[in-house]
């Protein structure tokens, strides 16, 4: 059996298309102007492991920016791991965050926490953002 055939979904199945979970360039905050716009007038959602700065945007999709500082996580390995986990969690839940620009900030001590805890912690913040009336308040 061909390995590509073994993992491909049947066309009649109810699985969402792979493009739905891609982390494209349009899903990123890229310019300093985009970051300044988010920091200028935003709401902060935080828990023990993550701090998310969130602002509604006028787009139909969510965008992610990462601001993991060397002051919070000294080693590049730690910063890269946290960024990788944040991108993955965002990628899987970006449909729940449509219409928001989000900047993820690093927190001290995050390097000592296991991946499963960090993922569930990020999901907790996604639920808090969805429950908030942030889009209505920021109009």
C-alpha positions, -999 to +999 in steps of 0.1 A: +000+000+000+012+035-008+019+056+023+001+086+008-030+064+003-028+051+038-031+085+054-054+103+029-090+109+039-118+094+020-135+121-001-169+114+014-157+115+050-166+144+074-130+154+080-123+191+074-099+200+046-062+203+056-061+239+044-084+249+073-056+242+098-027+258+079-007+286+094-004+309+064+013+343+061-021+359+063-025+344+098+005+363+112+011+397+125+042+407+106+048+444+106+057+466+136+026+487+128+004+456+133+020+449+167+016+486+177-020+485+167-027+455+189-008+469+219-024+504+216-059+494+225-062+458+236-075+435+263-052+412+282-061+376+289-037+357+312-033+326+333-003+310+350+014+300+317+004+324+290-004+361+285-024+370+254-029+405+242-061+405+222-078+431+199-106+426+175-097+432+139-118+440+108-108+408+091-126+375+088-097+355+102-075+356+134-039+367+133-011+357+157+020+376+167+047+363+191+067+384+215+087+360+235+115+380+252+149+369+262+143+385+296+115+361+303+130+330+287+168+333+286+177+303+264+168+302+227+157+266+230+131+276+256+119+305+235+116+284+203+097+257+221+072+281+235+068+298+201+063+264+185+036+254+210+018+288+207+017+285+169+004+250+170-023+258+196-033+288+176-033+268+143-057+242+158-081+268+174-079+297+149-115+292+138-126+299+173-107+331+173-119+346+140-118+384+140-090+388+166-054+399+165-035+381+192+000+387+206+015+360+228+039+371+255+063+347+273+061+341+310+090+332+333+091+296+343+072+283+313+102+263+302+096+239+331+060+231+322+051+201+301+036+205+267+002+190+276-003+215+304+007+244+282-017+233+255-046+230+279-037+263+294-038+280+259-071+264+252-085+278+285-076+313+273-092+307+239-124+298+257-121+330+278-117+351+247-147+335+230-169+341+261-158+377+263-179+404+246-147+420+234-158+426+198-190+444+209-171+466+235-144+476+210-167+487+182 
